[in-house]
Amino acid sequence: MGWGTSSGLVVDLTDMKRVAVDPVQRIAQVDAGVLGREVMRAAGPYGLAPVLGQLPPG
């Protein structure tokens, strides 16, 4: 469940969790609610390392 701090729209994507890795083409299709660690967990067994556009807190 998502919470907003204004009268705007909150879109909760937590149930969108599909990750499909194609190790032959070396690509993945990832739903919007998947966390970075979940992408790494799915790609790792194929020797793939995803490039993620995020930074850890702090």
C-alpha positions as CSV (number, residue, x, y, z in Angstrom):
1,M,0.0,0.0,0.0
2,G,1.4,3.4,-1.0
3,W,0.9,6.7,0.9
4,G,1.1,10.2,-0.5
5,T,1.7,13.5,1.2
6,S,-0.5,15.6,-1.0
7,S,-3.8,15.4,-2.8
8,G,-2.0,13.9,-5.9
9,L,-2.2,10.4,-7.2
10,V,-0.3,7.4,-5.7
11,V,0.2,4.4,-7.9
12,D,1.2,1.2,-6.0
13,L,3.3,-1.1,-8.2
14,T,4.3,-3.6,-5.6
15,D,2.3,-6.4,-7.1
16,M,4.0,-6.0,-10.5
17,K,6.9,-8.4,-9.9
18,R,7.6,-10.3,-13.1
19,V,11.2,-10.7,-14.2
20,A,12.0,-12.7,-17.4
21,V,15.7,-13.2,-18.3
22,D,16.8,-14.3,-21.7
23,P,20.4,-15.5,-21.2
24,V,21.0,-16.1,-24.9
25,Q,20.1,-12.5,-26.0
26,R,21.4,-11.2,-22.6
27,I,18.3,-9.1,-22.0
28,A,15.6,-9.0,-19.3
29,Q,12.0,-7.8,-19.2
30,V,11.2,-6.4,-15.8
31,D,7.9,-5.1,-14.4
32,A,7.8,-1.7,-12.8
33,G,7.4,-3.0,-9.2
34,V,10.5,-5.2,-9.1
35,L,13.3,-4.1,-6.8
36,G,16.9,-3.8,-7.9
37,R,18.0,-6.7,-5.7
38,E,15.3,-8.9,-7.3
39,V,16.7,-8.1,-10.8
40,M,20.2,-9.0,-9.6
41,R,18.9,-12.2,-8.1
42,A,17.2,-13.2,-11.4
43,A,20.2,-12.2,-13.6
44,G,23.0,-13.5,-11.5
45,P,22.7,-17.2,-12.2
46,Y,23.3,-16.4,-15.9
47,G,26.4,-14.4,-15.2
48,L,24.6,-11.1,-16.0
49,A,24.9,-7.9,-14.0
50,P,22.1,-5.4,-14.5
51,V,22.8,-1.7,-14.8
52,L,20.5,0.0,-12.3
53,G,19.7,3.8,-12.2
54,Q,19.6,4.1,-8.4
55,L,21.8,4.8,-5.4
56,P,21.7,3.3,-1.9
57,P,20.4,5.7,0.8
58,G,22.8,7.8,2.7
